């Protein structure tokens, strides 16, 4: 399994082929997958749609970067505002972002390489389907940077797997951008295979379709197509020690809270979009049994059902779900 991404949600896949039978085959393969499909028989029409729709195709990761000064105005640091990442859930336009284009090579108005070379949308992954004698075309197009992948055009082409991989690559670009601005030790879970296996096991078994990182330790908001949510709270050993120190030094935590935190069998579970903590005197309400993940470092985790004190700090009425978006298409 690939490393965990900073976020993921259903995107739009554009399918282009002048053969209606094969185009329908591609679409049917994706019928049960969490993607929006747009199909085109005409390459020029598809190109106009893609370039018009993808003017704002990138994720607004710039909002995650905050500048700060230390010493002189010439010295600047970049601070990660990860807590703002989940704000994508309030925009239905996220599902309209194009992550993948699958195009036939042999088309009447323009061939697939010409078509892919004219796509302007940021981050779009382009898959070219070639015939038996066109391997060199695919290789040349890949080396020129016009396409991301190429494959033989036949009924054995694994459409779902190819689209999932390309969608992951679309989001990987932005995750790597965040990592460039992370301090040493921050976001280590993103490159930890043990954490990755744990995370995707949870993601797959409950049929989630989107997720968003909430902090630098590895906490995530996971959401199903109908809007059901889970809060995966994660704390590293360093953060567990820091919180215990806060509890002790405050003088406001009772002995039971301190003992539970010292045992590492309980952890503080609390989500506030501003990153603030509840008063120490109320921490007993937010302690939950903690599981352990032993990866490149030790992680403590809790998975909540979003009820009572475990409920994420969200504007529930503003959330646009994937099911709602599809109904309104």
QUINORLIN-V536325 format. One record per backbone hydrogen bond with DSSP energy under -1.0 kcal/mol. NH is the residue of the N-H (numbers start at 1). CO is the residue of the C=O. If there is no record, write none. Layout:
((NH,CO) (NH,CO))
This chain:
((8,211) (12,97) (13,36) (14,100) (15,38) (16,102) (17,40) (23,19) (24,20) (25,21) (26,22) (27,23) (28,24) (29,25) (30,26) (31,28) (35,33) (36,11) (38,13) (40,15) (46,42) (47,43) (48,44) (49,45) (50,46) (51,47) (52,48) (53,49) (54,50) (57,54) (61,59) (63,60) (64,61) (65,62) (66,79) (68,77) (72,70) (75,72) (77,68) (79,66) (81,64) (84,81) (85,82) (87,84) (88,85) (89,86) (90,87) (91,88) (94,91) (95,92) (96,93) (99,12) (100,12) (101,125) (102,14) (103,127) (104,16) (105,129) (107,105) (112,105) (115,111) (116,112) (117,113) (118,115) (119,116) (124,121) (125,99) (127,101) (128,149) (129,103) (130,151) (134,131) (138,134) (139,135) (140,136) (141,137) (142,138) (143,139) (144,140) (145,142) (146,141) (148,126) (149,126) (151,128) (153,130) (154,152) (157,154) (159,157) (162,158) (163,159) (164,160) (165,161) (166,162) (167,163) (168,164) (169,165) (170,166) (171,167) (172,168) (173,169) (175,171) (176,172) (177,173) (178,174) (179,175) (180,176) (181,178) (186,183) (187,216) (190,187) (191,188) (192,189) (196,192) (197,193) (198,194) (199,195) (200,196) (201,197) (202,198) (203,199) (204,200) (205,201) (206,202) (207,204) (208,203) (209,223) (210,223) (211,8) (212,221) (213,6) (214,219) (220,232) (221,212) (222,230) (223,210) (224,228) (227,224) (230,222) (231,304) (232,220) (233,302) (235,300) (237,298) (240,236) (241,237) (242,238) (243,239) (244,240) (245,241) (246,242) (247,243) (248,244) (249,245) (250,246) (258,254) (259,255) (260,256) (261,257) (262,258) (263,259) (267,288) (269,286) (275,272) (282,279) (283,280) (285,282) (286,283) (288,267) (290,265) (291,301) (293,299) (295,297) (299,293) (300,235) (301,291) (302,233) (304,231) (310,307) (311,308) (314,312) (316,314) (318,315) (319,316) (320,89) (323,225) (325,321) (326,322) (327,323) (328,324))
